[in-house]
Amino acid sequence: MSKRILTTFLWFNVGWVAGAMATFFVGLPEGLNLALAAILAALVWFDPTHVLWGAPKATDRRHEERLAPQTLATE
């Protein structure tokens, strides 16, 4: 989880700087740097297409409850 936090922070900074440069050079609105930074950070954190962090596998048992085996009733 630490890689995800670090990359989210770094992409937030990239968005902040890119928005600030666009504000300065192109004359776009002042709030663009914060909005662009938040959008980039959210996209990296949630990763809706699973490009960065990969999709969870069906065989992943880390989040599965460990239950005791059930006994079979004999008739």
C-alpha positions as CSV (number, residue, x, y, z in Angstrom):
1,M,0.0,0.0,0.0
2,S,2.9,2.3,0.5
3,K,3.6,2.4,-3.3
4,R,0.1,3.6,-3.9
5,I,0.4,6.3,-1.4
6,L,3.7,7.5,-2.7
7,T,2.6,7.6,-6.3
8,T,-0.6,9.3,-5.4
9,F,1.4,12.0,-3.7
10,L,3.8,12.4,-6.6
11,W,1.0,12.6,-9.2
12,F,-0.7,15.2,-7.0
13,N,2.4,17.3,-7.2
14,V,2.6,16.8,-10.9
15,G,-0.9,18.0,-11.3
16,W,-0.3,21.0,-9.0
17,V,2.8,22.1,-11.0
18,A,1.1,21.5,-14.4
19,G,-1.9,23.5,-13.3
20,A,0.3,26.3,-11.9
21,M,2.3,26.4,-15.2
22,A,-1.0,26.6,-17.2
23,T,-2.2,29.4,-15.0
24,F,1.0,31.4,-15.4
25,F,1.7,30.9,-19.1
26,V,-1.7,30.5,-20.6
27,G,-3.7,32.6,-18.2
28,L,-6.2,29.9,-17.1
29,P,-8.1,30.3,-13.8
30,E,-6.3,30.2,-10.5
31,G,-8.1,27.1,-9.1
32,L,-6.9,25.0,-12.0
33,N,-3.8,23.8,-10.2
34,L,-5.7,22.4,-7.3
35,A,-8.4,20.8,-9.4
36,L,-6.0,19.2,-11.8
37,A,-3.9,17.9,-8.8
38,A,-7.0,16.4,-7.1
39,I,-8.2,14.7,-10.3
40,L,-4.8,13.2,-11.1
41,A,-4.4,12.0,-7.5
42,A,-7.9,10.4,-7.5
43,L,-7.2,8.7,-10.8
44,V,-4.0,7.2,-9.6
45,W,-5.4,6.2,-6.2
46,F,-8.6,4.5,-7.4
47,D,-7.2,3.3,-10.8
48,P,-10.6,2.5,-12.4
49,T,-9.0,0.7,-15.4
50,H,-6.6,-1.4,-13.2
51,V,-3.6,-0.4,-15.3
52,L,-1.4,0.6,-12.4
53,W,-2.3,-1.7,-9.6
54,G,-3.9,-4.7,-11.5
55,A,-7.3,-6.2,-10.9
56,P,-7.8,-8.3,-7.8
57,K,-7.6,-12.0,-8.6
58,A,-10.4,-14.4,-7.9
59,T,-7.9,-16.8,-6.2
60,D,-6.7,-14.1,-3.8
61,R,-7.4,-15.4,-0.3
62,R,-6.0,-12.6,1.8
63,H,-9.4,-11.0,2.4
64,E,-11.3,-14.3,2.6
65,E,-12.6,-15.4,6.0
66,R,-11.0,-18.5,7.3
67,L,-13.7,-20.9,8.4
68,A,-13.4,-24.2,10.1
69,P,-14.2,-27.1,7.8
70,Q,-17.8,-28.3,8.2
71,T,-18.5,-31.8,9.3
72,L,-20.6,-34.0,7.1
73,A,-23.7,-35.4,8.8
74,T,-24.0,-39.2,8.3
75,E,-27.4,-40.7,7.8
